Amino acid sequence: MTSPSATTATVQTEAPHGGGVRIWALSFVAFFLMIGAWSVATPYNGSPDEMDHIFRAVGVVSGEVAPAPAEAIRGSGAYQTVPAGLIRDIGCWAFHPNISADCTPEPGSDRTPVRMGSGAGRYHPVYYAMVGLPMRLWPGWPGVILARLIGAALSAALLAGALTTIIRYSRRRMMVAGMVVAVTPMAGFLGGAVNPNGMEIAAGVGFFAGGIVLARRDHDVLPRGVLWLVGLSALALAMLRTTGLLYLAVGLAALVLPIPMTRLRALVRSTAVRVWFGVVAVAAVTSVLWILKMHTTDLGDFNPNHVHLSASQAFIANMGYWPSYFQQMVGVTSWLDTRMFEPMYMIWESAAVFFVLLAVVLGTWRDRWRLLVVFSGGFLIPLAVQIRAANTVGFITQGRYLLPMLVGVLLLAGFVLDERGLEARHCHAVIRLVTVAVLPIHLVCLAFTMSRWQNGLPLLNLAGPVKVL
């Protein structure tokens, strides 16, 4: 086999271990069942801002692709025309975990057009065009469930591609353990809702899983399936949400800048890589133009009391939110009002911290640089922007917004341990331990949240007996 410096990168049609289609199909079914369970269990508008996204999706497929920016919701958003059956008020139970979701009527089939404000009215239309048609044709539960399942299938396809890539191209498959920790219950919850954030998280997993394989120095060929995975994931990051452009730029920097020049030249010489780079670049430019035209960075006013904080006060206040950010990444569901048992968060966060710290200890300086860049792009930079904007938009950051980038930290950590750290038998033991420790938490989170929606959760008074209000 010739070295990367001696040949132009070519497209490999068969992976070393074979069975790619079968692995992808089985992985897709597993991920689709996991995410689809949330799709059918969640009540209408049972996830953050879902009704806003539903209004936007129906508007896009009805021809209202670029509505005039307006102060529709909290000083931002736009107006969309939607069927009356999709308009519901969840104020009786949202943010009140002790009250079930039964107090709000289900979506109906009333097609009477109504002009409604949507906080997502200015967002890029691509995601909404993919999921909106069922809700326009069949307003009510049939359309909503089908739209959710379409989004679930898209996310499951990207996650299945990532897992297939890891299984076929990693040496000891430690990245499998990293992916198990990266795909949290929150990722499944959002993937099963009408919300581009869920697909964005799956795209982050696909981009880093495939990108790490392409950046490896011991490949002199470029697998076709991996190129498609990275290309489609990059397109999704570029167009789904405004923050995706930042994540895409930082992710490319972390993956490309540290690799040897011989490998970089081999990538640049590949026609397929150049084509995909051009397609993603065009998508990124059009997204920037959309942001400028629609003023999507104008998030409205989340600081109604107009509290003014100095930079140091905003920093201290933001530090106080850090524990909640990490728990939200694991799974604080419904309208951020439903929490699992505290040990569930401790187990998941401990697995993530163990994974990353071990990679920092065993990795090279190049590995540590990559981990730092990805962590900065997914956590430190967004929080710095949050602190700077604290007096204008308030503290609006949520853990789910950071997940599309931070999944890369765990996948990179798995790659480092796979390449530099542990023997094969230790890798297999870690994969089994992580899988047994965290996978059951997906079911715990689903069961806990379903109980909250169906019956409400008891409010605990630590100074006295349990009270249900």
Secondary structure, 3 states (H helix, E strand, C coil): CCCHHHCCCEEECCCCCCCHHHHHHHHHHHHHHHHHHHHHHCCCCCCCCHHHHHHHHHHHHCCCCCCCEEEEECCEEEEEEEEHHHCCCCCCCCCCCCCCHHHCCCCCCCCCEEEEEECCCCCCCHHHHHHCHHHHHCCCHHHHHHHHHHHHHHHHHHHHHHHHHHHHHCCCCHHHHHHHHHCCHHHHHHHCCCCHHHHHHHHHHHHHHHHHHHHCCCCCEEEHHHHHHHHHHHHHHHHCCCHHHHHHHHHHHHHHCCCCHHHHHHHHHCHHHHHHHHHHHHHHHHHHHHHHHHCCCCCCCCCCCCCCCCHHHHHHHHHCCHHHHHHHHHHCECCCCECCCHHHHHHHHHHHHHHHHHHHHHCCHHHHHHHHHHHHHHHHHHHHHHHHCCCCCCCCCCHHHHHHHHHHHHHHHHHHHHHHHCCHHHHHHHHHHHHHHHHHHHHHHHHHHHHHHHHCCCECCCCCCCECC
